[in-house]
């Protein structure tokens, strides 16, 4: 694991993509508690729509999303 020195005022924007409401909630809770800005997507189409409208520093993607 590594740490990145960031400005104290910087909050990385993370898009969490997962079909499970429970996992999205878990990821969101942990990330928000650690100072990250979080957006959620329920599937690939939802994620693509969000990616077209906003910039993200990281995308967390569940590998077995339905088509």
C-alpha positions as CSV (number, residue, x, y, z in Angstrom):
1,X,0.0,0.0,0.0
2,X,1.2,3.5,-0.6
3,X,0.3,7.0,0.5
4,X,0.1,10.1,-1.7
5,X,0.8,13.6,-0.3
6,X,-2.1,15.8,-1.2
7,X,-3.2,19.3,-0.4
8,X,-5.3,19.2,2.7
9,X,-8.1,20.9,0.8
10,X,-8.1,18.3,-2.0
11,X,-10.8,15.6,-1.9
12,X,-10.4,13.0,-4.7
13,X,-13.6,12.4,-6.5
14,X,-14.4,8.7,-6.8
15,X,-17.1,7.0,-8.9
16,X,-18.2,3.7,-7.4
17,X,-19.9,1.3,-9.9
18,X,-21.6,-1.7,-8.5
19,X,-24.9,-3.5,-9.1
20,X,-25.3,-4.3,-5.4
21,X,-26.9,-1.5,-3.3
22,X,-25.3,-3.0,-0.2
23,X,-21.7,-2.9,-1.7
24,X,-22.3,0.6,-3.0
25,X,-23.3,1.7,0.4
26,X,-20.4,0.1,2.1
27,X,-17.8,1.6,-0.3
28,X,-19.5,5.0,0.0
29,X,-19.6,5.0,3.8
30,X,-15.9,4.1,4.0
31,X,-14.8,6.6,1.4
32,X,-16.9,9.4,2.7
33,X,-15.6,8.8,6.3
34,X,-12.1,9.2,4.9
35,X,-12.8,12.5,3.2
36,X,-13.4,11.5,-0.4
37,X,-16.1,12.9,-2.6
38,X,-18.2,9.9,-3.9
39,X,-20.7,9.4,-6.7
40,X,-22.5,6.1,-7.2
41,X,-23.5,4.2,-10.4
42,X,-25.6,1.1,-10.6
43,X,-24.3,-0.3,-13.9
44,X,-22.1,0.4,-16.8
45,X,-24.6,2.7,-18.6
46,X,-25.1,4.7,-15.5
47,X,-21.3,5.0,-15.0
48,X,-20.8,6.1,-18.6
49,X,-23.4,8.8,-18.3
50,X,-21.8,10.1,-15.1
51,X,-18.3,10.0,-16.7
52,X,-19.5,12.1,-19.6
53,X,-20.9,14.8,-17.2
54,X,-18.1,14.9,-14.5
55,X,-14.4,14.3,-14.0
56,X,-13.3,11.6,-11.6
57,X,-9.9,10.8,-10.1
58,X,-10.7,7.2,-9.5
59,X,-13.3,4.7,-10.7
60,X,-14.0,1.6,-8.5
61,X,-15.7,-0.9,-10.8
62,X,-17.2,-4.3,-9.9
63,X,-15.9,-6.6,-12.6
64,X,-19.0,-8.7,-13.2
65,X,-21.6,-6.1,-14.0
66,X,-24.6,-7.3,-16.0
67,X,-24.6,-6.3,-19.7
